[in-house]
Amino acid sequence: MHVLFLTDNFPPEVNAPASRTYEHSREWVKSGEKVTIITCAPNFPKGKVFTGYKNKLWQTEVIDGIKVIRVWTYITANEGFFKRTLDYVSFMISAVIASFFVKKVDVVIGTSPQFFTVCAAYLVGLFKRKPWVFELRDLWPEPFRVLGVIKNEFILKSLERLEIYLYKKSSLIISVTNSFKADLIKRGVNPQKIKVIKNGVDTSFFKKSERDLQLVEELNLEEKFVLGYIGTHGMAHALYVVLDAAKIIQAKHKDRFIFIFLGDGAKKNSLKKYAQNLELSNVIFFDSVAKNEVRKYWSILDTLIVHLRKSIVYTKVIPSKLFESVSMGVPVLHGVEGESAEIVTSNNLGKLFEPENSKDLAEKILWISKHNNWLLETQENLEKSATQFDRKKLAKDMLLEIHKLTKDK
């Protein structure tokens, strides 16, 4: 079977969609399938092309048996709605054109939330007369309404009509949460075509390890309780809440607690300024690092903080960093309501705190730091839970659904 996969993000980018697509494709190739990726020059999130690549009309490489075709796009940083839309639309056009040069395809997959990528998958499936799969990683454009990115109701309603059209025209929908599936069914999408394959983690890569003593020494973290946020610093993450909690902690325990922020995003600079205004001495910001460097930062964490804004939209999502936390054996302070909170509580993976409530977060941090037995028990629960989120198993589950689809066509 030849799978043609359209995605805006792919390694060496290290965000969640890049990792999921690569790890699934890698496992499919190991199973004997042929996989071709159409993507763009790696540039996320700073909008700067990675060393060794150029933003050309066409360039190819092979990564772990996966053929990767990189096409030209309008490249911009992960900020500014209009410019980002130009980025997405340019990829849609380039990807559709590039697809004509990919022969003997059996199935086409497009992954959201970059919704124009899914539009491209629909068109490619149509032109090639092949089934196409909508991989649903976020409901779109619902977050734009919540975040106030788009305020024009006519535009929002038009985009929602396009969204429903694509759901109904897809041959198969792979949803990453049960909540997304329930939402689509309420909106009239055939439940028989929706399959849930949750996010997961490469447990062979992200695994519990000894603290990186060199990094501990460099950052002067001996005898510190280290809390971390690893990932995108965006509008939806509302990380000012974590900084407010750091201020509360600093007032009570100036030297004992350290907050580490690793990553980039649209709000990174404003968060750094906010921390300066709060005169925080217990916060350290790091830019994104290569994937093989991330593990050493994970290794020094006592607790990971996961947070999204308090909104019904985010009760339906499961942040991918939760699964990395499980595999790394790092207890989580989880500030997201809904389906992901149920995973945390049912598996005893950490503590919940109310989204956008810095006081509650600070109280939970202080409680955890005083209960070492709880930390040890939680680490054991994390180790037991890791296998159910193994990306290899999930990749096989998704491949099985794709095989069923192609056999039916």
C-alpha positions, 0 to 999 in steps of 0.5 A, a space after each residue: 500500500 502506498 500512503 500519501 501523507 500531507 502535513 505542514 510539520 515534519 522532522 527536524 521540527 519537534 512539535 506534536 504533529 511533526 512527531 506523530 506523523 513521523 512516528 506513525 509513518 516510520 512504523 508503517 514503513 517497518 510494516 512494509 508499506 510505502 509512505 510519501 510525505 508532502 511537507 514544507 521546509 522545516 521552519 516552525 515555530 520561528 519562521 526561519 528555515 532550518 540549517 541544511 534546508 532551503 525554501 525551494 519549489 521542490 526538494 526530496 530526502 529519505 528519512 528512515 525509509 519515508 520519502 519526504 517531498 518538501 515544497 515551497 511555501 510562504 514562510 512566517 513566524 508562528 504569529 499573526 493571523 493573516 501571515 499564518 493564513 498565507 503560509 497555510 494557503 500557500 502550502 495547500 496550493 503547493 501540496 496539491 501541485 506536488 501530488 500530481 508527481 506522486 504516482 500509484 497512490 492508494 490512500 491520501 491522509 491530511 492532518 489538521 489543525 492547519 485546516 488548509 492541509 486537509 483541504 489539500 488532501 480532499 482535492 488530492 483524493 478527488 483528483 486521484 480518485 482515491 480514498 482520503 483520511 481526515 486526521 482530526 487533531 483539533 476542532 477548527 475554527 472553534 478555537 479562533 472564536 474562543 481566542 478572538 482571532 477571528 471576530 467576523 461571524 460571517 467568516 466563522 460560519 463560512 469556515 464551519 460550513 467548510 469544516 462540516 463539508 470536509 468531514 462528510 466528504 472524507 472516507 475516514 476520520 481519525 480523531 485523537 480524542 473521544 470528545 472530538 468524535 462525540 462533537 462530530 456525531 452531534 453535528 451530523 457526521 456518520 459515526 461509522 466513519 470516525 475512529 479514535 486513535 489517541 496521541 501517544 509517545 515514542 516510549 523507546 525515545 522518551 523514557 525515564 533517565 537519571 538527572 543530567 547532572 551537568 545541566 543541574 550544575 550549569 543551572 545551579 539546581 542542586 536541592 531545588 524543586 524544579 517545575 517545567 513547561 515544555 512546548 509551544 508558548 501560544 495564546 491557548 496556553 495562557 502561561 501568564 497563569 504559571 508566571 503568576 503562580 511563580 510569583 506567589 511561590 517566590 514570595 513564600 519560598 524565594 530560593 527553593 523552587 525553579 520554573 523552567 520554560 522550554 519552547 517557542 511560540 507567539 507569546 514567548 516574548 510577551 511572557 518574558 517581559 511579563 516575568 521581568 515586570 513581576 521581578 521573577 528570579 525563579 524562572 528560566 526561559 529556554 528556546 526550543 532545542 533539537 529533539 535529542 536534547 529535550 530529554 536532558 531537560 525532562 530529566 531534571 524536572 520534578 513535575 511538569 505543568 500542563 495548562 490551557 485556557 479555561 474554555 469548553 473548547 479545551 475540554 475536548 483536547 488531550 495535550 501531547 506533552 501529557 504522554 511524554 510526561 508519562 513516558 519520562 516518569 515525570 508527575 504532572 500538574 494538569 490545568 486542563 479540564 475534560 477528557 485529558 483530566 480524566 486520563 490523569 485522575 483515572 491513572 493517578 498520573 498527577 494533580 489537577 488544578 483549575 485552569 487560569 487559577 494561579 493560586 490553586 496552582 501555587 497551592 498544589 505545587 507546595 502540597 506536592 513538594 511536601 509529599 515525597 511519598 506521593 511523588 514516588 507512588 505517582 512515578 510508579 503509576 506513570 511507569 505502569 501506564 506508559 505502555 498503553 500510550 506507546 506510539 508503536 501500538 497506536 500506529 498499528 491501530 491506525 494502519 489497520 483502519 487504513 487497510 480496512 478503508 482501502 480494501 473496501 474501496 
